[in-house]
Amino acid sequence: IRKFIVGGNWKCNGSKAMITSLCTDLNKGESVAGKNVEVVIGCPYLYGEFTRKALRSDWGVAFQNCWTGKGGAFTGEISAEMIKDMGNEWVILGHSERRSLPQLKETDETVAVKCKYAIDQGLKVMFCCGELLSEREAGKTMEVNERQCAALNAKLSKADWANVVIAYEPVWAIGTGKVATPEQAQEVHKNLRAWLAKTVSQDVAMTIRIIYGGSVSAANCDELAKQPDIDGFLVGGASMKPDFLKVVNAYKIKEAK
């Protein structure tokens, strides 16, 4: 059985006061140690160590980006080695905001290079993929997601995939309040798994965790969790609220099925 995983993505938000208050609330939730769920919080670089000290020890800390290779004369960047050196295991890469914001515009190739380098340094990667509303309306949902995943596959060995979680995030449903229906999300997850079986291996397809991100909240997480190919969530705004604990507990819905 694939271990349910819930990621929180605080994006470019936070202060010491907010993190202290939020972690106080999140730390009240029941322990996930030994349970069939993993929880990782993606915080801004600057608050990495502060968050790690404030946050419960049974949850992990991720960073939201890293450089394409080793450190050097790359002002403002953070290397995978630095993330590892600080004792963190996870990095979120390829988020739609990094792919599509005009100030950033990361290409499929750039994201893939980052992922491969991070994995080679011993990090685990949450790899984000997803289509724009215009692409969905044009019937290109799977074309876009397969293109983004194919760029990654071109860089990875089959063994590397063990250190990847795919986060399907339809761009039209991020921060908009719109949510893909459970059926829409399941369809893409199922198709991604089929693509992996055909392109990488049947074993990778069956073992990799594919999680959903796109306005996930305490209100909709249980219905999404019931879908057979949804293995967890990557949560934005709702991860900065105490009821994020309800999203984490959606793993119990999966267990009950």
Helices and strands as residue ranges (DSSP letters): E 4-9, H 16-26, E 37-43, G 45-47, H 48-54, E 60-63, H 80-85, E 90-93, H 96-100, H 108-120, E 124-129, H 133-137, H 141-153, G 159-163, E 164-168, G 171-173, H 182-199, H 202-207, E 209-212, H 221-225, E 232-235, G 237-240, H 244-248, H 251-256
